């Protein structure tokens, strides 16, 4: 499953970060690296963007970018 498919309040572990070039590098630089636990905290009223809790801070990313991150559910 991908990160954009996770429900609010659910935790997941990142398996792989997809994308190419600058997009992939930007996601990795923000701390979204393989084997990292993330939790979906909020989703905007129209569904985009989503707020994540990762590495003890909150990060907001577009749903389109979250679709490039493969995860497995922890809960």
HELIX and SHEET records of a PDB file:
HELIX    1   1 UNK A    3  UNK A    5  5                                   3    
HELIX    2   2 UNK A   21  UNK A   29  1                                   9    
HELIX    3   3 UNK A   63  UNK A   66  1                                   4    
SHEET    1   A 5 UNK A  57  UNK A  61  0                                        
SHEET    2   A 5 UNK A  50  UNK A  54 -1                                        
SHEET    3   A 5 UNK A  37  UNK A  43 -1                                        
SHEET    4   A 5 UNK A  11  UNK A  17 -1                                        
SHEET    5   A 5 UNK A  69  UNK A  73 -1                                        
END                                                                             
